[in-house]
Amino acid sequence: MMRYAAKRLLLAIPTLLAMLTAVFILVRLVPGDPAAVMLGDQASAEALQALRTRLGLDLPTHIQYLNFLKDMLSGNFGVSMASGRTVLQEVSLVLPWTIQLTLASILIGVVFGLPLGIWAALRRNAWPDYLGRLLSLTGLSFPAFVSAILMLLVFAIQLRWFPVIGSSVAGDWKTQLHNLVLPAFNLGLIMTAYVMRVTRSSMLGVLGEDYVRTAKAKGVRPMRLILRHGLRNALIPIVTVVGLYFGTLIGNSVLTEIVFNRPGLGKLILGALNARDYTLLQGLMVVFASCVIVVNLLTDLVYGLVDPRVKYK
């Protein structure tokens, strides 16, 4: 297992370098001069040039790139142009809230998606299967911001079960958990749709295998047959979709955080983009992409735990 983990870590290095290169290019494609945005339209040419020199924007592109790599790999993400705080300080203020929302959404998706997918596979072409496919299609069709607004209208304004602005970061853990319910279910329902569809498809493939029919003929109990012989061998596609959807959830959290007025990485990225906060935007994109790379690496490691044969490939 250690050898398998080391191979996955080595493969993550070129991915990290490619990600840093992409961030360097994309940030510089953002329209507008960062120095002009910071100092305003009335700034003198001398002041603009002095700021560009301080930011290193007057250096040749390849020198900027090498300096960028050196700073990112050493953990120096720079200082926000707008707030004056370091990028890591800005991220530390909001990242826990994004992780909280993302993990809660994944938990909801797995808790509801797995049983519904298994049930639909066991009752193929019966009403539970058709109902599950309809619910899955509905969950995949609704944009995150549309479902968020609908949830606010129904559960916050009409029924008054939850606050209209589910973003309070104050109070005890019960208050925070109560405020987390609507945003988490908004993203969790989309996750449920993905997990349910993949679970159904994977289980249908596994349940048709010879070893499952043999186990059934030997009199293996239905629950043991489904969980040990069926679900365990169908887990790799499910783990894959959970790992890949982590990045999508962070992306969808931008709209969810805006609708529910929650602090988070998504709102901070949007604010940095609108303010042309060059340094903060660059650092946030690196943090976001690094989170996705780490989750994909963990997903690869889980493969080795779910299916020992993967470790020898």
Beta strands, then each sheet from edge to edge (+ up, - down):
end
